Amino acid sequence: MENVERFTLPLFPLSAHLLPGGKMPLRIFEPRYTRMIKEACANDSGFGMCMLNAAGSKEDNTHIYPIGTYAKVTDFDLLEDGLLGVTVEGKSCIAIESISQEDDGLRLGECYWLGNWHEQPASTQMGSVNDKLKELFNAYPEVGRLYPSPKFEDPAWVMFRWLELLPIDAEQKQRFLIEKDYSKVLNYLTHLME
């Protein structure tokens, strides 16, 4: 791992997870995250969206799982309640090696890019997994509106959306992200939908 490019990112931990190609609306109210968003917009940079580990501790930062997603702000607005509303998009998976904390409580992660996943299945293998995502987008317009140009023909995009939307245990999601094997995710999703 010595030749891997490392970089530091501000971290935004959530109980939900954003994956590459995913979009998520956020309400920003804590000063540390308002600063993070302002700096990301000013520098055209991003931050790490991380899944919370309920069994972990804030004291040693084990409350943040080690696999996250590099995200960038794609839209922002002042909400009716006066809070900052932003839409973020996941760009690429990252691994977080270590975490430090700034004076205002914003956590910074030393990160590196995770490599590509193993060969993805053909779109013809997706079957009901693809069809059911289309049904979900139609049934829940608030989800569909986030994706004016959905990529239903892209198996990776479809599987990542399911991993975001389904109430799958966070540890299981982390295992899928570490293994980087589309066939395991497809088998898991297919089994769930039978």
Sequence and secondary structure as in RCSB ss.txt:
>XXXX:A:sequence
MENVERFTLPLFPLSAHLLPGGKMPLRIFEPRYTRMIKEACANDSGFGMCMLNAAGSKEDNTHIYPIGTYAKVTD
FDLLEDGLLGVTVEGKSCIAIESISQEDDGLRLGECYWLGNWHEQPASTQMGSVNDKLKELFNAYPEVGRLYPSP
KFEDPAWVMFRWLELLPIDAEQKQRFLIEKDYSKVLNYLTHLME
>XXXX:A:secstr
 TTS EEEEEEEEESS   TT EEEEEE SHHHHHHHHHHHHTT  EEEEEE TTS TTTTTTEEEEEEEEEEEE
EEE TTS EEEEEEEEEEEEEEEEEE TTS EEEEEEE    S    GGG HHHHHHHHHHHHH HHHHTT SS 
 TT HHHHHHHHHHHS   HHHHHHHHHHT HHHHHHHHHHHH 
